[in-house]
Amino acid sequence: MIKTRKTTMALWLSALALTTACGNSESESSNTESESANDQEATVDDVESGGTLNLGYGTNPATLDPHITPHTATRDVSRHVFEQLLAIDEDYEVQPSLAERFEVSDDGLVYTFILRDNVTFHNGEPMLAEDVVASMERWLTQSSQGLANFPDATMVEVDENTVELHLQEATLIGPNILADVAPLPAIMPKEIAEEAGTASISEYIGTGPFQLEEWSIDQHVHLTKFEDYQSPEGEASGLAGEKEALVDEVFFNFITDASTRVNGITTGEYDIAFNLPLDSSDQIDASDGVEPFLSDGGIMAYVFNNDQGPLSDPTLRHAVNTAVNMNDALMSAYSDDRFYSLDPALANPNQSHWYSEAGSENYNQNDIEAAKTLVEQSEYAGEEVVILATSEVDNLYNIAIYTQQALEEIGLNASLSVYDWASFEEARDNPENFDLFVVDFAVRPTLHQYPFLSSESSYPGWTESDEIDEALKNITQASTIEDAQPYVDELQLAVWDYLPISKIGNKQNFVAHRESIENYRDLIGPILWNVTKDE
């Protein structure tokens, strides 16, 4: 039976009045037929530890520097080595991590962090305020998240155990950005952060439950248990609360061939296998000693070229959105409705503060005749509509093929332009190369972190919408998350009106682990602390 991760998420956001956050909230889990990832017992008391976790992982990290990239492989490895001041729990609520507590000033411009005592780096040195300041100054100036959300912000040392973040402009979502997972606002020794500057760090020393033993490029990353690790307090939940390395070693084995990962998990070579092809689900289900595992994978979407070409005409974008049967598109990709769901919102349904069905009448219309009428009303004159596709990601490629047929049905001269993944990413940076492409976006703690919304973003598609920008600004300037609710609806309506993207649906990530693995969990990537292996 497939395990799923489905929780009732109540995203924590402070008012811009003085706020103190400490401790962890109780988590709520669903009683469904499938066992939830978060229904697994998360306590680590009285658990025997030891052994080695061998992971079949599909992507090589280009770097292990957590400050400079949101790359998935960097994120998944570095979260076990490095920690941050704040972290998100399984309900996407912000909790203290390396901070014992924090406060936000009345005007929202100063965040004060009281650091936990007795936290030690992997090199044996204590974590002090000067390390936090150097690390955060680097993240603020080198990471995409820091630059976008905290322009001209500074981090200052108050005393050995206290630091302050000084902002130029208050923002409701500030704590959420600081608790985000990539690029991780990781804390490292002062000398490492300062020596690296704008270059990549050369030493990977953090405070996490695992330490880096070896990085063999294109082969594996080897982590070992950090014996002197000091855990945050509170019940384990998501990336927050109690953490303990309950295995001695972890190997991220970089196996780019999907069939090798499938064979490895079925034979027991790997304890956990990631990025499994969906057509292997029957083989996984039938394998003795293997348990499939699903987790929230984010949204699938069409990204339109709003800068130039036929789809820069919003009427034609609406024609495409009106024509497509989103269920058929998703079924072409996944062949099994366990791996996707139809949903009109930008947020995950469990992200209660961000979820909105405003404008949902525009979703999954599947109305060919109405779409043809919109084509006639548009400025379309028979130009080629280029669908950028990659042959290396099956689900994206299959949706692209389906979409070409759907667009031809409403009279568009649609064609596919197919690349390998690296060339696909390069090609979409040039607006002359495409009119639309299919892509997925990971779950984001806040809507502002989707790259396709803001007019200031350089993300391919090149959104230019005053209405979307105004809604984003209104959300960040609200005093409380409750006050922001009308603007979340406003944002959703503006997106449906402008159509920087057309949402297709929600996807699930497909992972499998051996039955000997207990308490494996996932939150925007694997969580390997508190995991045990029954030898």
Residue pairs with C-beta under 8 A, 6 or more apart in sequence:
1 33
1 34
1 35
1 291
1 292
2 34
2 285
2 292
2 293
2 294
2 338
3 34
3 35
3 36
3 37
3 291
3 292
3 293
3 294
4 32
4 34
4 35
4 36
4 37
4 293
4 294
4 295
4 508
5 36
5 37
5 38
5 294
5 295
5 296
5 521
5 522
5 523
6 30
6 32
6 36
6 296
6 350
7 27
7 28
7 29
7 30
7 36
7 38
7 90
7 91
7 350
8 28
8 30
8 91
8 350
8 352
9 90
9 91
9 92
9 93
9 348
9 350
9 351
9 352
10 91
10 92
10 93
10 352
10 353
11 91
11 92
11 93
11 176
11 351
11 352
11 353
11 354
11 445
11 446
11 481
12 21
12 25
12 91
12 92
12 93
12 94
12 95
12 175
12 176
13 94
13 172
13 173
13 175
13 176
13 353
13 480
13 481
13 484
14 21
14 94
14 104
14 172
14 175
15 479
15 480
15 481
16 104
16 106
16 107
16 108
16 170
16 172
16 479
16 480
17 104
17 106
17 479
18 103
18 104
18 105
18 106
19 103
19 104
20 101
20 102
20 103
21 86
21 94
21 95
21 96
21 101
21 102
21 175
22 96
22 100
22 101
23 95
23 96
23 233
23 234
24 89
24 95
24 234
24 235
24 237
24 240
24 241
25 89
25 91
25 93
25 95
25 237
26 235
27 38
27 89
27 90
27 91
27 235
27 237
28 91
29 36
29 38
29 39
30 36
30 39
31 39
34 294
37 293
37 295
37 520
37 521
37 522
38 90
38 237
38 521
40 518
40 519
40 520
40 521
41 519
42 235
42 236
42 237
42 241
42 242
42 519
42 521
42 530
43 235
43 236
43 242
44 236
44 242
44 244
44 246
44 530
47 246
47 532
48 532
49 225
49 244
49 245
49 246
49 247
49 248
49 532
50 246
50 247
50 248
50 533
50 535
51 247
51 248
51 249
51 532
51 533
51 535
52 247
52 248
52 249
52 250
52 251
52 533
53 247
53 249
53 250
53 251
53 271
53 272
53 517
53 528
53 531
53 533
54 251
54 253
54 269
54 270
54 271
55 250
55 251
55 252
55 253
55 270
55 271
55 272
55 273
55 274
55 526
56 253
56 255
56 260
56 261
56 264
56 265
56 269
56 270
56 272
56 273
56 274
57 73
57 76
57 252
57 253
57 254
57 255
57 274
57 275
58 254
58 255
58 256
58 258
58 261
58 274
58 275
59 72
59 73
59 254
59 256
59 275
60 73
60 217
60 218
60 254
60 256
61 71
61 73
61 74
61 77
61 221
62 69
62 71
62 73
62 74
63 69
63 71
63 74
63 200
64 74
64 77
64 78
64 81
64 204
64 212
64 215
64 221
65 74
65 78
65 196
65 200
65 201
66 74
66 75
66 78
66 79
66 82
66 182
66 183
66 184
66 186
67 135
67 138
67 139
67 142
67 143
67 183
67 184
67 185
67 186
67 201
68 142
68 143
68 183
68 200
69 182
69 183
70 144
70 145
70 182
70 183
71 182
72 182
72 442
72 525
73 252
73 254
74 182
75 181
75 182
75 184
75 524
75 525
76 252
76 525
76 526
77 221
77 223
77 252
78 184
78 186
78 204
78 206
79 181
79 184
79 208
79 239
79 525
79 527
80 208
80 209
80 210
80 223
80 250
80 528
80 529
81 122
81 204
81 206
81 208
81 210
81 211
81 212
81 223
82 184
82 186
82 187
82 188
82 204
82 206
82 207
82 208
83 97
83 98
83 186
83 187
83 206
83 207
83 208
84 97
84 98
84 178
84 179
84 184
84 185
84 186
84 187
85 96
85 97
85 98
85 99
85 102
85 113
85 132
85 136
85 178
85 185
85 187
86 94
86 95
86 96
86 97
86 99
86 102
86 175
86 178
86 179
87 94
87 95
87 96
87 97
87 179
87 232
87 238
87 239
87 240
88 94
88 95
88 176
88 179
88 180
88 181
88 238
88 239
88 240
88 445
88 523
89 95
89 237
89 238
89 239
89 240
89 241
90 237
90 238
90 521
90 523
91 237
91 238
91 350
92 238
92 351
92 445
94 175
94 176
94 178
94 179
95 179
95 232
95 234
95 237
95 240
95 241
96 102
96 116
96 232
96 240
97 179
97 232
97 239
97 240
98 115
98 116
98 119
98 127
98 132
98 187
98 207
98 232
99 113
99 114
99 115
99 116
100 114
100 115
100 116
100 117
101 113
101 114
102 111
102 112
102 113
102 114
102 175
103 111
103 112
104 110
104 111
104 112
104 174
104 175
105 111
105 112
107 170
108 167
108 170
108 171
108 174
109 166
109 167
109 168
109 169
109 170
110 164
110 165
110 166
110 167
111 164
111 165
111 167
111 174
111 175
111 178
112 158
112 162
112 163
112 164
113 132
113 162
113 163
113 164
113 165
114 161
114 162
115 127
115 128
115 129
115 132
115 161
115 162
115 163
116 230
116 232
117 161
118 126
118 230
119 126
119 127
119 207
119 230
120 126
120 127
120 207
120 228
120 229
120 230
121 127
121 131
121 188
121 189
121 205
121 206
121 207
122 205
122 206
122 207
122 211
122 212
122 226
123 189
123 205
124 228
125 189
127 187
127 207
128 160
128 161
128 190
129 157
129 158
129 159
129 160
129 161
129 162
129 163
130 157
130 190
131 187
131 188
131 189
131 190
131 193
132 155
132 157
132 163
132 187
133 155
133 156
133 157
133 163
133 190
134 190
134 193
134 194
135 185
135 186
135 187
135 188
135 190
135 193
136 155
136 163
136 165
136 185
136 187
137 154
137 155
137 193
138 193
138 194
138 196
138 197
139 145
139 146
139 183
139 185
139 186
140 146
140 147
140 150
140 153
140 154
140 155
141 147
142 198
143 183
143 185
144 183
145 177
145 180
145 182
145 183
145 185
145 449
146 153
146 183
146 185
148 456
149 171
149 173
149 174
149 177
149 448
150 165
150 167
150 174
150 177
151 168
151 169
152 168
153 165
153 166
153 167
153 168
154 165
154 166
155 163
155 164
155 165
155 166
156 163
156 164
156 166
157 163
158 164
165 178
167 174
170 477
171 177
171 476
171 477
172 475
172 476
172 477
172 478
172 479
172 480
172 481
172 484
173 446
173 448
173 475
173 476
176 445
176 446
177 446
177 449
178 185
179 445
180 445
180 449
181 239
181 523
181 524
181 525
182 524
186 206
187 206
187 207
188 201
188 205
188 206
189 205
192 201
192 202
192 203
192 205
193 201
195 201
195 202
196 202
204 212
204 215
205 211
205 212
207 229
207 230
208 226
208 229
208 243
209 225
209 226
209 229
209 231
209 243
209 244
209 245
209 529
210 223
210 224
210 225
210 226
210 245
210 250
210 528
210 529
211 223
211 224
211 225
211 226
212 221
212 222
212 223
213 222
213 223
213 224
213 249
214 220
214 221
214 222
215 221
215 222
216 222
218 254
219 253
219 254
220 251
220 252
220 253
220 254
221 251
221 252
221 254
222 249
222 250
222 251
223 249
223 250
223 251
223 252
224 248
224 249
224 250
225 245
225 247
225 248
225 249
226 245
229 243
229 244
229 245
231 242
231 243
231 244
232 240
232 241
232 242
232 243
233 241
233 242
234 240
234 241
234 242
235 241
235 242
236 242
236 243
236 530
238 521
238 523
238 527
239 523
239 527
242 530
243 529
243 530
244 529
244 530
245 529
246 529
246 530
246 531
246 532
247 528
247 531
247 532
247 533
250 528
253 270
255 261
255 264
258 275
258 276
258 277
258 280
259 277
259 280
261 270
261 273
261 274
261 275
261 276
262 273
262 276
262 277
262 280
262 283
262 284
263 269
264 270
264 273
265 272
265 273
265 276
265 284
265 287
265 290
265 512
265 513
265 514
266 283
266 284
266 287
266 290
268 289
268 514
270 514
271 513
271 514
271 516
271 517
271 533
272 511
272 512
272 513
272 514
272 517
272 520
272 526
273 511
273 512
273 513
274 511
274 526
275 510
276 284
276 510
276 511
276 512
277 394
277 510
278 334
278 335
278 336
278 339
278 394
278 395
278 510
279 335
281 292
281 336
281 338
281 339
281 510
284 290
284 292
284 512
285 292
289 514
289 515
289 516
290 512
290 513
290 514
290 515
291 512
291 513
291 514
291 515
291 517
292 510
292 511
292 512
293 510
293 511
293 512
293 513
293 520
293 522
294 338
294 339
294 508
294 509
294 510
294 511
295 508
295 509
295 511
295 522
295 523
296 348
296 350
296 443
296 506
296 508
296 509
297 440
297 442
297 443
297 506
297 507
297 508
297 509
298 440
298 441
298 442
298 443
298 444
298 506
298 507
299 346
299 440
299 441
299 503
299 504
299 505
299 506
299 507
300 330
300 333
300 340
300 395
300 399
300 438
300 439
300 440
300 503
300 504
300 505
300 506
300 507
301 438
301 439
301 440
301 441
301 452
301 501
301 502
301 503
301 504
302 320
302 321
302 324
302 403
302 436
302 437
302 438
302 501
302 502
302 504
303 436
303 437
303 438
303 439
303 452
303 460
303 461
303 500
303 501
304 311
304 317
304 320
304 435
304 436
304 461
304 499
304 500
304 501
304 502
305 311
305 312
305 431
305 434
305 435
305 436
305 460
305 461
305 462
306 312
306 317
306 461
306 462
306 463
306 464
306 498
306 500
307 431
307 461
307 462
308 431
308 432
309 383
309 385
309 386
309 431
309 434
309 435
310 316
310 379
310 380
310 383
310 385
310 412
310 435
311 317
311 320
311 385
311 435
311 436
313 378
313 379
313 380
314 498
314 499
315 374
315 377
315 378
315 379
316 374
316 375
316 378
316 379
316 380
317 499
317 502
318 374
318 499
319 371
319 372
319 374
319 375
319 378
319 380
319 410
319 412
320 371
320 407
320 410
320 412
320 436
320 502
321 362
321 365
321 499
321 502
322 365
322 367
322 370
322 371
322 374
323 365
323 366
323 367
323 368
323 371
323 406
323 407
323 409
323 410
324 364
324 366
324 403
324 406
324 502
324 504
325 364
325 366
325 406
326 342
326 363
326 364
326 366
326 503
326 504
326 505
327 342
327 364
327 505
328 402
329 399
329 402
329 403
329 406
329 504
329 505
330 337
330 340
330 342
330 399
330 504
330 505
331 337
332 398
332 399
332 401
332 402
333 340
333 394
333 395
333 396
333 398
333 399
334 340
334 395
334 507
338 508
339 507
339 508
339 510
340 505
340 506
340 507
340 508
341 505
341 506
342 363
342 364
342 505
342 506
343 349
343 503
343 505
343 506
344 357
344 359
344 360
344 362
344 363
344 364
344 503
345 355
345 356
345 357
345 360
345 492
345 503
346 354
346 356
346 447
346 450
346 491
346 492
346 495
346 503
347 354
347 355
347 356
347 447
348 355
348 443
348 506
349 355
349 506
351 443
353 481
353 484
353 485
353 488
354 446
354 447
354 488
356 488
356 489
356 491
356 492
357 492
358 488
358 489
358 490
358 492
358 493
358 496
359 492
359 493
359 495
359 496
359 497
362 496
363 496
363 503
365 371
368 409
368 410
371 410
372 410
372 411
375 410
375 411
375 412
380 412
382 413
383 413
384 413
384 414
384 415
385 407
385 412
385 413
385 414
385 415
385 435
385 436
386 415
386 416
386 417
386 433
386 434
386 435
386 436
387 400
387 403
387 404
387 407
387 414
387 415
387 416
387 417
387 434
387 435
387 436
387 437
387 438
388 400
388 417
388 419
388 424
388 427
388 428
388 433
388 434
388 436
388 437
389 396
389 397
389 400
389 401
389 416
389 417
389 418
389 419
389 424
389 437
389 438
390 396
390 397
390 418
390 419
390 420
390 421
390 424
391 397
391 418
391 419
391 420
392 420
392 421
392 424
393 421
395 440
395 507
396 438
396 439
396 440
397 418
399 438
399 504
400 416
400 437
400 438
401 416
403 414
403 436
403 438
404 414
404 415
404 416
407 414
408 414
417 427
417 433
417 434
419 427
424 437
427 433
427 434
428 434
428 437
428 460
429 460
431 460
431 462
434 460
437 460
438 504
440 507
441 450
441 451
441 452
442 524
443 524
444 450
447 453
447 472
447 475
447 488
447 491
448 454
448 472
448 475
448 476
451 457
451 459
452 459
452 461
452 463
452 500
452 501
453 463
453 468
453 472
453 491
453 495
453 500
454 463
454 468
454 469
454 472
455 463
455 464
455 465
455 466
455 468
455 469
456 469
457 463
461 500
461 501
463 498
463 500
465 494
465 498
465 500
467 494
467 497
467 498
468 491
468 494
468 495
468 498
468 500
470 490
470 494
471 487
471 490
471 491
471 494
472 491
474 484
474 487
474 490
475 484
475 487
475 488
475 491
478 484
478 487
495 501
509 522
511 522
511 526
513 520
516 533
516 534
516 535
517 531
517 532
517 533
517 534
518 531
518 532
518 533
518 534
519 530
519 531
519 532
520 526
520 527
520 528
520 531
521 527
521 530
521 531
